[in-house]
Amino acid sequence: YKSEYTVSLGYGSAVALTAATLLRQATTPVPTLALLHGAALVFYGLRLNAFLILRNVLSQRIQEFNTKVEERALARGNRWTTRTPFILSCGLLYYGLAVPLWFHTQLSTTAILPPLTRLVLQTLIAAQWLGFGIAALGDATKFHVKQSQKNERYLVTSGIFAWWRHPNYSGELIGWTANAILGLVTATLWM
């Protein structure tokens, strides 16, 4: 529909819907840890979309940026032929972000995990939630400060930005790294 949505709303929607679908289609009852893992991905996608929609509605700078992206896309000709490779590659990326949850839901619900393995999974899920929470706090802080300053180019140095220069990006890095390691651990346990 819109070129910019492939990497914004498409991203958040794909992550949330894929995680919800994996949890819903599991053939056996999903273990609590897998539910928490999936819930983190659903939270991430829904929170990101809510933030992006709010920002698109309220930010003049983002509206201007989206208009330029759309004008460039239309100038290239048929949107579907020029954008299909990009959309497919984004789809593969988004699919890859959900693969760790697929492995996690495949673990036998009757298997009793050793205490150390369970602790590792719990720690990774906590790190995933922590990372996505830091990213959410960073986005919310940055958005609130820029709106209250009525200056979209204002350098935010308060709140979480007083301690962390890029909490939104760093939080995502923490959350997605934990998700990837969860995938490796659960794939190893599953095999």
Secondary structure, 3 states (H helix, E strand, C coil): CCHHHHHCHHHHHHHHHHHHHHHHCCCCCCCHHHHHHHHHHHHHHHHHHHHHHHHHHHCHHHHHHHHHHHHHHHHCCCHHHHHHHHHHHHHHHHHHHHHHHHHHHHCCCCCCCCHHHHHHHHHHHHHHHHHHHHHHHHHHHHHHHHHHHCCCCCCCCCHHHHCCCCHHHHHHHHHHHHHHHHHHHHHHHHC
